[in-house]
Amino acid sequence: MIQIPQTISILFGLITLVVLMLFYRVVNNSTSPKVRSQSIQICIGLAIWIALQGVLAFNDVYNSNLQAMPPRIVLFGILPAFLFTLGLFITSKGKLFLDTLPLNNLTWVHLIRVPVELGLYFLAAKKMLPELLTFEGRNFDILAGLTAPFVAYFGIKKGRMSRNLLLIWNIFCLGLLLNIGFHALFSVPTPFQKFAFDLPNLAVLNFPVSWLPTFIFPLVLFSHLTAIRQLFKA
């Protein structure tokens, strides 16, 4: 267990709230009246998930028994989010839901990756996670956050990017996301650890940074996968 500084805790709390608000805008701007009517219920469901993850991390569930297989943060946080997302992509109702979400709003979600990267940088400066997880190491995810507003406004709203260019941007930024996800997961001190043995990734096991792998990362991943699906269909 480590003590996350109050300023960083506030930052990740605000980031989580902003991500929830951005996703509310995604659902509330759906092309389906039925989906729009359910936007508040959907976000309440996500808020319950966020609260549950906060309770688990705050009570050190993810910090205890780090040698458990599978790791508890994977079992109770990452895996359920992944399975739920997978369910949306393989069921008929899920696919209908995905296809109603506006591409422009999905793209704005990625703006949140800028403050996330700043938060990771501050945590590394406090020796709470390895430098390789920051933009001074192997994490270039901030590029997605910096380019997202231009893609959303000029590329989609103004129509100045072709479908192929939008697809390339989403696939490239998805690669950036998976890269940091891979290094972050295998830097945690569990039986899976492959990196950063001198300074493991302890921050993600602690409240409220634990919202990053259990809510923020899955939602950003969802936004890319949904956009890619829509662009391929187009």
Residue pairs with C-beta under 8 A, 6 or more apart in sequence:
1 60
1 63
1 206
2 128
2 202
2 203
2 206
4 12
4 123
4 128
4 203
4 206
4 207
4 208
4 209
5 122
5 126
7 122
8 119
8 122
8 123
8 126
8 209
9 207
9 208
9 209
11 115
11 118
11 119
11 122
12 119
12 208
12 209
12 211
12 212
13 208
14 115
15 112
15 115
15 116
15 119
15 211
15 216
16 50
16 208
16 211
16 215
16 216
18 112
18 115
19 109
19 112
19 215
19 216
19 219
19 220
20 43
20 46
20 47
20 50
22 105
22 108
22 109
22 111
22 112
23 43
23 46
23 109
23 219
24 39
24 40
24 43
25 105
25 108
26 101
26 102
26 105
26 106
26 109
26 223
27 35
27 36
27 38
27 39
27 42
27 43
27 101
28 36
28 39
29 36
29 102
29 105
30 36
30 39
30 100
30 101
30 102
31 100
31 102
32 96
32 97
32 100
35 97
35 100
35 101
46 215
49 81
49 215
50 211
50 215
53 77
53 210
53 211
53 214
53 215
54 207
54 208
54 210
54 211
56 62
56 76
56 77
56 210
57 205
57 206
57 207
57 208
57 210
57 211
58 207
61 72
61 76
62 71
62 72
62 73
62 76
62 77
62 205
62 206
62 210
63 205
63 206
64 72
65 72
66 188
66 189
66 190
66 205
67 190
67 191
68 190
69 191
70 79
71 188
71 190
71 191
71 192
73 188
73 204
73 205
73 210
73 213
73 214
74 185
77 210
77 213
77 214
78 185
78 213
78 214
78 218
81 214
81 215
81 218
82 218
85 218
85 221
85 222
85 225
87 94
88 94
88 95
88 97
88 98
88 222
89 95
89 98
89 225
89 229
98 226
98 229
98 230
99 229
99 230
99 233
101 226
101 230
103 156
103 166
103 227
103 230
103 231
104 152
104 156
104 157
106 223
106 226
106 227
107 148
107 151
107 152
107 155
107 156
107 223
107 227
108 148
108 149
108 152
109 148
109 219
109 220
109 223
110 144
110 145
110 148
110 173
110 220
110 223
110 224
111 145
111 148
111 149
112 145
112 216
112 220
113 141
113 142
113 144
113 145
113 148
113 220
114 142
114 145
114 146
115 145
116 141
116 145
116 212
116 216
117 134
117 135
117 139
117 141
117 142
117 145
119 209
120 129
120 133
120 134
120 139
121 134
121 135
121 136
123 129
123 203
123 209
124 130
124 131
124 133
124 134
124 136
124 137
127 199
128 202
128 203
129 187
129 196
129 199
129 200
129 201
129 202
129 203
129 204
130 137
130 187
130 195
130 196
130 198
130 199
130 200
130 201
131 137
131 199
132 138
132 139
132 183
132 187
132 195
132 196
133 139
133 180
133 183
133 184
133 187
133 196
133 201
135 141
135 142
138 179
138 180
138 183
139 179
139 180
139 183
140 176
140 179
141 173
141 176
141 177
141 179
141 180
143 173
143 176
144 173
144 176
144 177
147 169
147 173
148 173
151 161
151 166
151 169
154 160
154 161
155 161
155 165
155 166
155 169
156 166
161 169
163 231
163 234
166 227
166 231
167 228
167 231
167 232
170 224
170 227
170 228
170 231
171 228
173 224
174 221
174 224
174 225
174 228
177 217
177 220
177 221
177 224
181 213
181 217
181 221
183 195
184 201
184 204
184 213
185 192
185 213
186 192
186 193
186 194
186 195
187 193
187 194
187 195
187 196
187 200
187 201
188 200
188 201
188 202
188 204
188 205
189 200
189 201
189 202
193 200
203 209
204 210
204 212
204 213
